[in-house]
Amino acid sequence: MKTNNAFTLEVTSIDKVCAAGEEFGQQCQKEGKTPVFSCEGGCIKGEIARQAANLVAKDDGFARACHGELFTVPHADLAKWVREADKVVVIDGCSLFCHGRIAENIIGKDQLVIVDALSIHRKYANLMDVDDVPEQERKQAAREVADKVLANLKDGTPYSSVLQPSCECGSVPQAASTCSG
């Protein structure tokens, strides 16, 4: 149902929780870890964002959060950890900011650090299939994104989508496989 510039998406409720997620969410709350989640889109851009989030989450003070639980199991301890964290890192694959746009309606905007991975690595804007990019190149792009995100988080540089270089790749089909702009 469309209203103004927003729409509602109904999710069937469930009374279950993920046992591993409960334990993990409680532990992360206790340790004060910063949640990190990402785009999981079915394209190369989503895959790079996913891999970058995994790398960031391995750094001290961070942990990988499950967007599925956050978005669909609000009573779960993992979702509680993410909602109540001082800071939440969301690495989106491109300028559509799918996960960031959802998260800003669940988590306070002042808690969110939303990153457009494509504006950092600036490659593969017109590709969909993950296998069109060799695995080593995917890993290299993800490492580049993770390093930039971690550097900015550690030195306190604000890293919001507004401050990132413009990369509207995807809004208009492009002939080259790199982002220009």
C-alpha positions in Angstrom: 0.0 0.0 0.0 1.6 3.3 -1.1 1.4 6.4 1.0 3.4 9.5 0.2 6.9 8.4 -0.5 6.7 5.3 1.7 5.0 2.0 1.5 4.0 -0.7 4.0 5.2 -4.2 3.8 3.4 -6.8 5.9 5.4 -9.6 7.4 3.7 -12.6 8.9 4.5 -12.7 12.6 6.2 -15.7 14.2 6.5 -16.7 17.8 9.8 -18.6 17.2 13.4 -17.3 17.6 16.7 -18.5 16.3 18.4 -20.2 19.3 21.9 -19.3 18.0 20.7 -15.7 17.3 19.4 -15.4 20.9 22.7 -16.4 22.4 24.7 -14.3 20.0 22.5 -11.3 20.4 22.7 -11.5 24.2 26.5 -11.9 24.1 26.9 -9.0 21.7 24.8 -6.8 23.9 26.9 -7.7 26.9 30.1 -7.0 25.1 28.8 -3.8 23.6 29.6 -4.8 20.0 28.6 -2.7 17.1 26.2 -4.5 14.7 27.1 -4.7 11.1 24.7 -5.9 8.4 24.5 -5.5 4.6 22.8 -5.7 1.4 22.5 -9.3 0.4 21.3 -8.5 -3.1 21.5 -11.1 -5.8 24.0 -9.2 -7.9 27.7 -8.6 -7.7 27.2 -5.3 -5.9 25.2 -7.0 -3.1 27.8 -9.8 -2.9 30.7 -7.2 -2.5 28.7 -5.5 0.2 28.0 -8.8 2.0 31.7 -9.7 1.9 32.7 -6.3 3.1 30.3 -6.5 6.0 31.8 -9.9 7.0 35.3 -8.3 7.0 34.2 -5.3 9.0 32.4 -7.6 11.5 35.6 -9.5 12.2 37.3 -6.3 13.5 37.5 -5.8 17.3 34.3 -4.2 18.6 32.1 -5.3 15.7 29.9 -8.3 15.0 27.7 -9.5 12.1 24.0 -8.9 12.6 21.2 -10.7 10.9 19.0 -8.4 9.0 16.4 -11.1 8.7 15.8 -11.2 12.4 16.0 -7.5 12.7 13.3 -7.0 10.0 11.0 -9.9 10.8 11.5 -11.1 14.4 11.3 -7.9 16.5 11.0 -9.8 19.8 14.4 -11.6 19.2 17.4 -10.7 21.4 19.5 -10.2 18.2 17.0 -7.6 17.0 17.0 -6.0 20.4 20.8 -5.8 20.3 20.7 -4.0 16.9 17.9 -1.6 17.9 19.6 -0.6 21.1 23.2 -0.4 19.9 24.8 3.1 20.0 25.9 2.7 16.4 24.8 0.3 13.6 26.8 -0.1 10.4 24.8 -0.9 7.2 26.7 -1.6 4.0 24.4 -1.3 1.1 25.5 -2.5 -2.3 24.5 0.5 -4.3 22.7 3.8 -4.3 19.3 2.2 -3.9 20.2 1.9 -0.1 17.6 -0.9 0.3 18.7 -2.1 3.7 19.5 1.4 5.0 16.0 2.7 4.0 14.4 -0.2 5.9 16.7 0.2 8.9 16.0 3.9 9.3 12.4 3.0 10.1 13.5 0.5 12.8 16.6 2.1 14.2 17.1 5.7 15.1 18.7 7.6 12.2 21.4 9.0 14.5 22.5 5.4 15.3 23.0 4.5 11.6 26.1 4.6 9.5 24.9 3.8 6.0 27.5 3.1 3.4 27.1 2.7 -0.4 29.8 0.2 -1.2 29.5 0.9 -5.0 30.6 4.5 -4.4 33.8 3.2 -2.8 34.9 0.4 -5.2 33.3 2.1 -8.3 33.2 -1.1 -10.4 30.7 -3.5 -11.9 27.8 -1.0 -11.9 26.2 -2.6 -15.0 26.7 -6.3 -14.0 24.3 -8.6 -12.2 25.8 -12.1 -12.1 28.3 -12.6 -9.3 30.2 -15.1 -11.5 30.9 -12.3 -14.1 33.6 -11.1 -11.7 36.4 -13.5 -10.7 36.5 -14.4 -7.1 39.8 -12.7 -6.4 38.4 -9.4 -7.8 35.3 -9.7 -5.6 37.4 -10.2 -2.6 39.7 -7.3 -3.5 36.7 -4.9 -3.9 35.2 -6.1 -0.6 38.5 -5.6 1.2 38.7 -2.0 -0.3 35.2 -1.2 1.0 35.9 -2.8 4.4 39.2 -0.9 4.8 37.5 2.4 4.0 34.6 1.8 6.3 36.9 0.7 9.2 39.3 3.6 8.7 36.4 6.1 8.8 34.8 4.5 11.8 38.0 4.4 13.7 39.1 8.0 13.1 35.6 9.3 13.7 35.1 10.6 10.2 31.4 10.8 9.5 30.5 8.3 6.8 27.0 8.8 5.6 25.6 8.4 2.2 25.2 12.1 1.9 29.0 12.6 2.2 30.0 9.8 -0.2 31.0 10.6 -3.8 28.0 10.6 -6.1 27.6 7.3 -7.9 24.2 7.0 -9.5 25.3 4.0 -11.5 22.2 1.9 -12.2 19.9 4.8 -12.6 20.7 4.9 -16.3 22.2 1.9 -18.1 25.9 2.4 -18.8 28.1 0.9 -21.4 31.2 0.6 -19.2 31.5 -1.7 -16.2 32.9 0.9 -13.9 31.2 3.8 -12.2 31.9 7.1 -13.7 31.3 10.4 -12.0 
